Amino acid sequence: MWKPSPKMSANGEQNLEHGNKAYAASFTQGHLALPPSQKYAILTCMDARIDPSAAFGIPLGAAHVIRNAGASARDAFRSIVISQQLLGTTEVLVVKHTGCGMLIFDNETAKGLVKKNKGEAAAKEVEDVDFQTFSNLEAEVKKDVEWLQSKAVEEGIRFTGWVYEVETGKARKIV
């Protein structure tokens, strides 16, 4: 697969075009079924230091990988429901990580930055947004798993919660 050299300043569009060309040239897995073959979904953070397929041993077509800032169960709920109800997954693994950006700010800080950087009109657009920050990583993993388990649509689904250590590449089970 094409990768920009460390000295090169490639933008996202260049990465997509060049990387996809290399990927498509040897792609042989277009036959995979729509539902994930191993019937599970992983919810993890959008942090660029996490490569879920490599870190968690997920082959193409095996699982749904849902990503958002902080691996928020509330943000991912729509995708989790679709994964289960339409595509047959029976397990959800919530994986947050050390060094997460969601640990370093709060709602007021985020809203203040939007106002400072983009002005009053932009600040009004985010005034009701809950950025879902948190101060305790393990407690937040437990909280998200408990929240998911409390939903009626989630009955019969297995949930576990994990912390991925960006410093070592290791994952440890919390709940």
Z-matrix of the N, CA and C atoms (Angstrom, degrees):
N
C 1 1.451
C 2 1.523 1 108.96
N 3 1.316 2 116.98 1 139.01
C 4 1.452 3 122.40 2 178.84
C 5 1.519 4 109.84 3 -68.00
N 6 1.321 5 116.05 4 136.15
C 7 1.463 6 122.03 5 173.73
C 8 1.513 7 107.14 6 -135.47
N 9 1.334 8 117.03 7 138.79
C 10 1.463 9 117.84 8 176.89
C 11 1.522 10 109.56 9 -65.93
N 12 1.317 11 116.36 10 147.45
C 13 1.462 12 118.98 11 176.99
C 14 1.519 13 107.97 12 -69.87
N 15 1.341 14 117.41 13 155.26
C 16 1.465 15 119.74 14 179.94
C 17 1.524 16 112.91 15 -56.45
N 18 1.332 17 117.26 16 -27.78
C 19 1.467 18 120.96 17 -179.02
C 20 1.528 19 111.33 18 -80.94
N 21 1.324 20 116.95 19 -20.28
C 22 1.458 21 121.92 20 -175.77
C 23 1.525 22 110.30 21 -82.14
N 24 1.292 23 116.66 22 142.17
C 25 1.452 24 120.83 23 177.83
C 26 1.532 25 108.56 24 -105.87
N 27 1.311 26 115.59 25 76.92
C 28 1.463 27 120.37 26 -179.30
C 29 1.523 28 109.66 27 -80.44
N 30 1.328 29 116.25 28 143.10
C 31 1.453 30 118.87 29 174.66
C 32 1.527 31 109.19 30 -96.12
N 33 1.306 32 116.54 31 173.65
C 34 1.457 33 121.19 32 -178.07
C 35 1.513 34 113.48 33 -58.20
N 36 1.310 35 117.05 34 -39.93
C 37 1.464 36 120.72 35 -179.57
C 38 1.525 37 111.01 36 -64.05
N 39 1.329 38 116.94 37 -42.04
C 40 1.468 39 119.98 38 177.41
C 41 1.529 40 110.83 39 -64.00
N 42 1.330 41 116.30 40 -43.75
C 43 1.460 42 119.82 41 177.81
C 44 1.519 43 110.76 42 -58.48
N 45 1.323 44 117.33 43 -45.84
C 46 1.455 45 121.21 44 -179.03
C 47 1.521 46 110.91 45 -62.36
N 48 1.320 47 117.16 46 -49.87
C 49 1.467 48 120.24 47 -177.26
C 50 1.518 49 112.54 48 -62.59
N 51 1.315 50 116.83 49 -51.87
C 52 1.464 51 120.36 50 -176.77
C 53 1.525 52 111.39 51 -71.79
N 54 1.307 53 116.24 52 -43.99
C 55 1.461 54 120.25 53 -179.94
C 56 1.510 55 111.95 54 -63.75
N 57 1.328 56 117.30 55 -41.35
C 58 1.461 57 120.06 56 -179.71
C 59 1.519 58 111.34 57 -68.25
N 60 1.312 59 116.99 58 -36.82
C 61 1.465 60 119.63 59 178.67
C 62 1.528 61 110.29 60 -60.44
N 63 1.317 62 116.70 61 -45.40
C 64 1.471 63 120.72 62 178.86
C 65 1.529 64 111.13 63 -66.23
N 66 1.312 65 117.15 64 -41.95
C 67 1.461 66 121.99 65 -179.73
C 68 1.531 67 110.97 66 -64.13
N 69 1.317 68 116.53 67 -48.60
C 70 1.467 69 121.63 68 -177.02
C 71 1.536 70 111.85 69 -64.98
N 72 1.321 71 117.47 70 -29.53
C 73 1.467 72 121.02 71 -178.52
C 74 1.526 73 112.48 72 -62.18
N 75 1.339 74 116.64 73 -27.54
C 76 1.462 75 119.14 74 -179.72
C 77 1.533 76 112.56 75 -121.13
N 78 1.321 77 116.93 76 14.06
C 79 1.469 78 121.20 77 -177.70
C 80 1.524 79 111.14 78 -70.31
N 81 1.340 80 115.94 79 129.77
C 82 1.472 81 121.09 80 -178.10
C 83 1.521 82 112.85 81 -133.19
N 84 1.345 83 117.60 82 12.57
C 85 1.462 84 118.56 83 -172.58
C 86 1.522 85 113.68 84 -113.33
N 87 1.303 86 117.52 85 28.27
C 88 1.457 87 121.40 86 178.84
C 89 1.526 88 113.55 87 -68.25
N 90 1.293 89 117.99 88 -8.87
C 91 1.463 90 123.24 89 -179.14
C 92 1.528 91 113.61 90 -84.71
N 93 1.330 92 118.24 91 -8.34
C 94 1.462 93 120.82 92 -175.16
C 95 1.528 94 110.95 93 -61.80
N 96 1.328 95 115.34 94 145.13
C 97 1.468 96 121.89 95 -179.91
C 98 1.531 97 110.34 96 -74.06
N 99 1.319 98 116.68 97 156.92
C 100 1.457 99 122.37 98 178.72
C 101 1.528 100 112.75 99 -63.57
N 102 1.335 101 120.10 100 -49.93
C 103 1.468 102 118.39 101 179.35
C 104 1.529 103 110.65 102 -68.14
N 105 1.319 104 117.68 103 144.45
C 106 1.465 105 119.26 104 179.66
C 107 1.531 106 110.81 105 -67.19
N 108 1.308 107 116.12 106 132.14
C 109 1.471 108 121.16 107 -173.04
C 110 1.520 109 113.78 108 -64.88
N 111 1.336 110 118.19 109 -27.19
C 112 1.460 111 119.99 110 -178.50
C 113 1.529 112 112.71 111 -99.92
N 114 1.317 113 116.96 112 5.13
C 115 1.468 114 124.72 113 170.87
C 116 1.533 115 115.37 114 57.09
N 117 1.337 116 116.06 115 37.98
C 118 1.458 117 117.88 116 174.35
C 119 1.520 118 110.35 117 -137.90
N 120 1.319 119 113.90 118 161.96
C 121 1.460 120 121.84 119 176.09
C 122 1.519 121 108.26 120 -125.62
N 123 1.308 122 115.68 121 143.16
C 124 1.458 123 121.74 122 174.03
C 125 1.514 124 107.27 123 -114.68
N 126 1.321 125 115.19 124 128.71
C 127 1.460 126 121.50 125 172.86
C 128 1.518 127 106.54 126 -105.18
N 129 1.309 128 116.77 127 120.23
C 130 1.456 129 120.61 128 178.21
C 131 1.524 130 110.06 129 -140.56
N 132 1.307 131 114.73 130 175.07
C 133 1.457 132 121.38 131 -176.49
C 134 1.528 133 111.41 132 -76.71
N 135 1.308 134 115.82 133 158.47
C 136 1.458 135 121.76 134 177.86
C 137 1.521 136 112.20 135 -81.42
N 138 1.320 137 117.56 136 0.35
C 139 1.460 138 122.95 137 -178.37
C 140 1.531 139 110.63 138 -48.83
N 141 1.309 140 116.58 139 129.05
C 142 1.465 141 122.11 140 -176.32
C 143 1.522 142 113.26 141 -66.97
N 144 1.331 143 117.60 142 -12.73
C 145 1.468 144 120.51 143 178.88
C 146 1.525 145 112.74 144 -83.04
N 147 1.318 146 117.25 145 -2.80
C 148 1.465 147 121.00 146 -178.68
C 149 1.521 148 109.33 147 -108.63
N 150 1.311 149 116.51 148 124.07
C 151 1.461 150 123.64 149 174.34
C 152 1.530 151 105.58 150 -112.87
N 153 1.339 152 117.79 151 90.73
C 154 1.465 153 120.26 152 -172.87
C 155 1.520 154 114.30 153 -55.28
N 156 1.311 155 118.21 154 -41.43
C 157 1.465 156 120.41 155 -179.20
C 158 1.517 157 111.16 156 -60.21
N 159 1.317 158 116.92 157 -46.23
C 160 1.461 159 120.83 158 -179.25
C 161 1.529 160 111.61 159 -74.61
N 162 1.333 161 117.11 160 -45.87
C 163 1.465 162 121.09 161 -174.50
C 164 1.524 163 112.76 162 -67.47
N 165 1.327 164 117.02 163 -31.17
C 166 1.462 165 120.37 164 -174.40
C 167 1.525 166 112.55 165 -115.93
N 168 1.323 167 117.23 166 8.55
C 169 1.463 168 121.18 167 175.82
C 170 1.512 169 114.16 168 62.49
N 171 1.320 170 117.04 169 47.34
C 172 1.465 171 121.38 170 -177.24
C 173 1.529 172 109.64 171 -102.15
N 174 1.325 173 117.17 172 108.56
C 175 1.469 174 118.57 173 175.59
C 176 1.532 175 110.59 174 -71.90
N 177 1.314 176 116.33 175 156.31
C 178 1.458 177 121.68 176 177.67
C 179 1.525 178 110.02 177 -55.10
N 180 1.323 179 116.80 178 130.90
C 181 1.449 180 121.91 179 177.59
C 182 1.521 181 114.68 180 88.85
N 183 1.336 182 118.07 181 -4.58
C 184 1.464 183 120.82 182 -174.24
C 185 1.518 184 114.07 183 -84.59
N 186 1.336 185 118.06 184 -35.18
C 187 1.470 186 121.08 185 -172.28
C 188 1.516 187 110.59 186 -149.85
N 189 1.323 188 115.30 187 158.28
C 190 1.459 189 120.04 188 169.74
C 191 1.521 190 107.45 189 -84.42
N 192 1.315 191 116.80 190 136.08
C 193 1.456 192 122.13 191 174.44
C 194 1.517 193 106.56 192 -116.05
N 195 1.325 194 115.16 193 115.66
C 196 1.465 195 122.33 194 -178.10
C 197 1.522 196 106.84 195 -110.44
N 198 1.331 197 116.32 196 127.89
C 199 1.464 198 119.79 197 -176.32
C 200 1.517 199 110.88 198 -129.15
N 201 1.325 200 114.84 199 139.91
C 202 1.457 201 121.45 200 171.60
C 203 1.523 202 108.57 201 -158.81
N 204 1.309 203 116.96 202 173.44
C 205 1.460 204 121.12 203 -179.66
C 206 1.523 205 110.06 204 -61.93
N 207 1.320 206 116.45 205 119.16
C 208 1.460 207 121.53 206 177.03
C 209 1.509 208 115.39 207 79.16
N 210 1.318 209 118.92 208 5.39
C 211 1.479 210 122.45 209 -177.26
C 212 1.530 211 109.97 210 54.51
N 213 1.308 212 116.25 211 49.46
C 214 1.463 213 122.40 212 -176.90
C 215 1.528 214 112.21 213 -75.19
N 216 1.326 215 116.17 214 120.54
C 217 1.469 216 121.10 215 178.21
C 218 1.527 217 110.98 216 -63.47
N 219 1.320 218 117.17 217 -36.94
C 220 1.464 219 120.24 218 -179.22
C 221 1.526 220 110.79 219 -65.65
N 222 1.324 221 116.89 220 -43.15
C 223 1.466 222 120.45 221 177.29
C 224 1.524 223 111.84 222 -65.32
N 225 1.316 224 116.63 223 -33.46
C 226 1.470 225 121.30 224 -174.60
C 227 1.521 226 113.25 225 -90.75
N 228 1.305 227 118.47 226 -3.77
C 229 1.469 228 121.36 227 -171.27
C 230 1.528 229 112.95 228 -55.35
N 231 1.313 230 117.60 229 -44.32
C 232 1.467 231 120.86 230 179.18
C 233 1.529 232 110.23 231 -57.00
N 234 1.313 233 117.11 232 -46.99
C 235 1.468 234 120.93 233 -179.82
C 236 1.523 235 111.74 234 -66.22
N 237 1.314 236 116.77 235 -38.27
C 238 1.472 237 120.58 236 178.88
C 239 1.524 238 110.32 237 -64.12
N 240 1.321 239 117.46 238 -43.83
C 241 1.463 240 120.95 239 178.57
C 242 1.534 241 110.27 240 -61.86
N 243 1.310 242 117.63 241 -44.99
C 244 1.469 243 120.80 242 178.15
C 245 1.527 244 109.93 243 -61.50
N 246 1.315 245 116.89 244 -43.57
C 247 1.465 246 121.48 245 179.32
C 248 1.528 247 111.46 246 -56.54
N 249 1.318 248 115.58 247 -42.12
C 250 1.468 249 120.19 248 -177.92
C 251 1.521 250 112.65 249 -80.77
N 252 1.306 251 116.42 250 -54.17
C 253 1.454 252 120.97 251 -169.96
C 254 1.526 253 113.03 252 -74.06
N 255 1.308 254 117.79 253 -35.62
C 256 1.459 255 120.59 254 -178.39
C 257 1.526 256 113.37 255 -98.85
N 258 1.324 257 116.66 256 -26.22
C 259 1.462 258 118.97 257 -171.33
C 260 1.526 259 114.33 258 -124.30
N 261 1.327 260 117.24 259 7.35
C 262 1.456 261 121.93 260 165.39
C 263 1.507 262 119.36 261 78.41
N 264 1.330 263 119.11 262 16.81
C 265 1.462 264 117.48 263 177.13
C 266 1.523 265 110.07 264 -72.69
N 267 1.320 266 115.55 265 149.42
C 268 1.464 267 121.15 266 -176.21
C 269 1.527 268 112.48 267 -126.19
N 270 1.306 269 116.31 268 6.36
C 271 1.469 270 120.72 269 -178.14
C 272 1.519 271 109.54 270 -147.11
N 273 1.342 272 116.00 271 141.97
C 274 1.460 273 122.00 272 176.42
C 275 1.526 274 108.39 273 -129.77
N 276 1.318 275 115.76 274 127.98
C 277 1.453 276 122.12 275 175.80
C 278 1.524 277 107.55 276 -109.45
N 279 1.326 278 116.85 277 118.64
C 280 1.459 279 122.11 278 177.81
C 281 1.524 280 106.52 279 -94.69
N 282 1.340 281 116.46 280 120.50
C 283 1.467 282 121.01 281 -175.90
C 284 1.528 283 109.47 282 -125.75
N 285 1.325 284 115.64 283 103.75
C 286 1.466 285 121.05 284 172.01
C 287 1.523 286 107.15 285 -94.83
N 288 1.340 287 118.04 286 178.51
C 289 1.462 288 118.29 287 -175.35
C 290 1.519 289 113.40 288 -146.81
N 291 1.321 290 113.96 289 157.75
C 292 1.455 291 120.62 290 175.42
C 293 1.524 292 109.09 291 -66.38
N 294 1.316 293 114.86 292 153.11
C 295 1.461 294 119.65 293 177.91
C 296 1.515 295 114.15 294 68.75
N 297 1.331 296 117.77 295 20.46
C 298 1.469 297 121.31 296 -178.08
C 299 1.531 298 110.67 297 -68.97
N 300 1.308 299 115.58 298 137.39
C 301 1.455 300 120.81 299 177.88
C 302 1.520 301 113.24 300 -62.15
N 303 1.332 302 117.29 301 -25.06
C 304 1.464 303 120.19 302 -178.90
C 305 1.527 304 112.06 303 -69.50
N 306 1.331 305 117.11 304 -10.26
C 307 1.467 306 122.52 305 177.12
C 308 1.527 307 112.43 306 -85.28
N 309 1.323 308 118.15 307 -11.74
C 310 1.471 309 119.49 308 -168.42
C 311 1.528 310 115.27 309 -108.23
N 312 1.314 311 118.21 310 3.93
C 313 1.462 312 119.75 311 177.41
C 314 1.524 313 109.75 312 -149.31
N 315 1.323 314 116.47 313 174.32
C 316 1.460 315 121.40 314 176.91
C 317 1.534 316 108.60 315 -129.76
N 318 1.323 317 115.93 316 177.83
C 319 1.465 318 120.72 317 -177.66
C 320 1.527 319 112.69 318 -55.78
N 321 1.315 320 116.66 319 -45.29
C 322 1.461 321 120.01 320 -176.45
C 323 1.527 322 111.30 321 -64.96
N 324 1.327 323 116.66 322 -38.22
C 325 1.464 324 120.25 323 177.52
C 326 1.526 325 110.32 324 -63.23
N 327 1.332 326 116.96 325 -46.31
C 328 1.468 327 120.85 326 -179.38
C 329 1.523 328 110.87 327 -62.32
N 330 1.309 329 116.55 328 -44.84
C 331 1.468 330 120.39 329 -179.90
C 332 1.524 331 111.00 330 -65.57
N 333 1.334 332 116.42 331 -37.90
C 334 1.458 333 120.89 332 177.23
C 335 1.523 334 112.32 333 -64.01
N 336 1.324 335 116.46 334 -38.70
C 337 1.470 336 120.22 335 178.00
C 338 1.526 337 111.61 336 -66.16
N 339 1.326 338 116.05 337 -40.50
C 340 1.465 339 118.93 338 177.65
C 341 1.524 340 109.67 339 -61.72
N 342 1.308 341 116.29 340 -44.68
C 343 1.469 342 120.03 341 179.95
C 344 1.528 343 110.78 342 -62.38
N 345 1.341 344 116.77 343 -46.20
C 346 1.463 345 121.41 344 -179.43
C 347 1.530 346 111.74 345 -63.28
N 348 1.326 347 116.19 346 -44.36
C 349 1.461 348 120.86 347 -173.94
C 350 1.526 349 114.23 348 -83.41
N 351 1.332 350 117.14 349 -29.59
C 352 1.467 351 119.84 350 -172.05
C 353 1.523 352 114.46 351 -124.34
N 354 1.318 353 117.71 352 -10.16
C 355 1.454 354 120.19 353 175.65
C 356 1.515 355 114.63 354 97.56
N 357 1.316 356 113.27 355 178.25
C 358 1.469 357 121.82 356 -174.14
C 359 1.526 358 113.56 357 -63.46
N 360 1.323 359 117.92 358 -40.36
C 361 1.473 360 120.44 359 -179.36
C 362 1.527 361 110.54 360 -62.04
N 363 1.313 362 117.09 361 -43.05
C 364 1.464 363 120.85 362 178.68
C 365 1.523 364 110.47 363 -67.73
N 366 1.323 365 116.95 364 -37.85
C 367 1.469 366 120.79 365 178.78
C 368 1.517 367 110.93 366 -60.94
N 369 1.324 368 117.57 367 -37.86
C 370 1.466 369 121.05 368 177.98
C 371 1.531 370 111.43 369 -64.67
N 372 1.336 371 116.34 370 -33.38
C 373 1.464 372 120.40 371 179.96
C 374 1.523 373 112.63 372 -66.93
N 375 1.327 374 118.15 373 -25.07
C 376 1.466 375 120.62 374 -178.35
C 377 1.528 376 112.87 375 -111.06
N 378 1.328 377 117.92 376 7.50
C 379 1.460 378 119.09 377 -175.51
C 380 1.529 379 113.20 378 -62.44
N 381 1.334 380 118.87 379 -27.82
C 382 1.462 381 121.59 380 179.15
C 383 1.530 382 113.17 381 -101.33
N 384 1.319 383 116.73 382 6.78
C 385 1.463 384 120.53 383 -178.68
C 386 1.525 385 110.01 384 -80.84
N 387 1.335 386 115.35 385 131.35
C 388 1.460 387 121.20 386 170.39
C 389 1.522 388 105.98 387 -96.90
N 390 1.308 389 117.83 388 112.36
C 391 1.451 390 121.79 389 -177.42
C 392 1.535 391 112.03 390 -76.05
N 393 1.316 392 117.12 391 -3.77
C 394 1.460 393 124.31 392 174.25
C 395 1.521 394 112.71 393 53.91
N 396 1.325 395 114.58 394 47.06
C 397 1.450 396 120.24 395 175.36
C 398 1.527 397 108.88 396 -76.23
N 399 1.317 398 116.12 397 167.01
C 400 1.467 399 119.83 398 178.18
C 401 1.516 400 109.42 399 -152.09
N 402 1.328 401 116.35 400 159.67
C 403 1.462 402 120.60 401 -177.29
C 404 1.526 403 113.03 402 -113.36
N 405 1.340 404 117.54 403 -13.01
C 406 1.463 405 121.09 404 -178.90
C 407 1.525 406 108.70 405 -129.81
N 408 1.308 407 116.33 406 110.74
C 409 1.464 408 122.74 407 -173.44
C 410 1.525 409 112.66 408 -60.33
N 411 1.308 410 117.90 409 -54.80
C 412 1.457 411 121.04 410 -177.03
C 413 1.525 412 111.82 411 -64.93
N 414 1.319 413 116.92 412 -39.62
C 415 1.471 414 120.41 413 177.98
C 416 1.528 415 110.46 414 -62.68
N 417 1.332 416 116.98 415 -37.16
C 418 1.464 417 120.53 416 -179.86
C 419 1.518 418 111.42 417 -69.96
N 420 1.333 419 117.82 418 -35.61
C 421 1.463 420 121.09 419 174.77
C 422 1.532 421 109.04 420 -59.66
N 423 1.317 422 116.60 421 -50.22
C 424 1.473 423 121.56 422 179.74
C 425 1.527 424 111.35 423 -60.86
N 426 1.319 425 116.17 424 -42.67
C 427 1.465 426 121.58 425 -179.51
C 428 1.533 427 111.00 426 -61.06
N 429 1.335 428 117.25 427 -44.88
C 430 1.466 429 120.33 428 -179.94
C 431 1.526 430 111.75 429 -66.09
N 432 1.325 431 117.73 430 -41.46
C 433 1.469 432 120.48 431 178.46
C 434 1.521 433 109.92 432 -63.58
N 435 1.326 434 117.28 433 -45.32
C 436 1.471 435 120.79 434 178.12
C 437 1.531 436 110.97 435 -61.49
N 438 1.323 437 117.72 436 -41.07
C 439 1.465 438 121.36 437 -179.68
C 440 1.524 439 109.88 438 -62.33
N 441 1.324 440 117.36 439 -45.45
C 442 1.462 441 120.60 440 178.88
C 443 1.529 442 111.23 441 -62.81
N 444 1.313 443 117.05 442 -42.70
C 445 1.461 444 120.82 443 -179.45
C 446 1.523 445 112.31 444 -64.21
N 447 1.319 446 117.52 445 -23.74
C 448 1.470 447 121.19 446 -177.73
C 449 1.521 448 113.24 447 -79.44
N 450 1.319 449 118.20 448 -12.06
C 451 1.464 450 121.87 449 -177.02
C 452 1.524 451 110.84 450 -82.56
N 453 1.321 452 116.76 451 133.90
C 454 1.468 453 122.04 452 -179.01
C 455 1.525 454 111.88 453 -58.86
N 456 1.318 455 117.16 454 -35.44
C 457 1.462 456 121.16 455 -178.39
C 458 1.533 457 110.88 456 -69.29
N 459 1.319 458 117.18 457 -14.27
C 460 1.455 459 121.88 458 -176.21
C 461 1.534 460 113.83 459 -94.03
N 462 1.310 461 118.47 460 1.20
C 463 1.471 462 120.36 461 -179.22
C 464 1.524 463 110.59 462 -59.34
N 465 1.336 464 115.36 463 137.06
C 466 1.456 465 120.57 464 179.03
C 467 1.513 466 114.64 465 83.17
N 468 1.320 467 117.11 466 3.15
C 469 1.462 468 121.98 467 179.69
C 470 1.534 469 108.39 468 -101.92
N 471 1.314 470 116.46 469 138.05
C 472 1.470 471 121.09 470 177.83
C 473 1.524 472 108.43 471 -89.52
N 474 1.338 473 116.19 472 134.38
C 475 1.463 474 122.66 473 178.73
C 476 1.518 475 110.37 474 -124.23
N 477 1.306 476 116.58 475 138.71
C 478 1.456 477 121.85 476 169.69
C 479 1.516 478 107.95 477 -135.29
N 480 1.325 479 115.85 478 157.50
C 481 1.456 480 121.88 479 179.64
C 482 1.514 481 110.59 480 -125.86
N 483 1.306 482 116.16 481 138.59
C 484 1.449 483 123.10 482 -172.01
C 485 1.522 484 111.41 483 -136.13
N 486 1.340 485 115.79 484 158.34
C 487 1.459 486 122.11 485 168.84
C 488 1.524 487 107.15 486 -122.09
N 489 1.324 488 115.20 487 125.39
C 490 1.455 489 122.55 488 175.45
C 491 1.521 490 107.31 489 -96.02
N 492 1.324 491 116.49 490 129.48
C 493 1.460 492 121.12 491 -179.71
C 494 1.532 493 109.09 492 -94.62
N 495 1.336 494 116.54 493 108.62
C 496 1.464 495 119.75 494 -177.54
C 497 1.529 496 111.49 495 -65.42
N 498 1.315 497 116.51 496 -21.93
C 499 1.463 498 120.23 497 -178.57
C 500 1.536 499 112.38 498 -75.22
N 501 1.339 500 116.84 499 -30.39
C 502 1.478 501 120.65 500 -174.72
C 503 1.520 502 114.07 501 -118.72
N 504 1.330 503 116.92 502 -17.56
C 505 1.474 504 120.91 503 -175.58
C 506 1.520 505 112.96 504 82.34
N 507 1.337 506 117.71 505 4.37
C 508 1.463 507 121.10 506 -178.51
C 509 1.529 508 110.93 507 -92.24
N 510 1.328 509 114.99 508 147.02
C 511 1.463 510 121.26 509 174.66
C 512 1.526 511 108.17 510 -114.10
N 513 1.328 512 115.75 511 139.88
C 514 1.464 513 119.42 512 177.27
C 515 1.525 514 109.64 513 -128.87
N 516 1.315 515 114.18 514 140.29
C 517 1.462 516 120.96 515 -178.05
C 518 1.526 517 109.75 516 -77.72
N 519 1.327 518 115.66 517 133.28
C 520 1.459 519 122.90 518 178.63
C 521 1.534 520 109.84 519 -103.66
N 522 1.307 521 115.32 520 -44.63
C 523 1.468 522 120.95 521 -178.85
C 524 1.524 523 108.88 522 -148.79
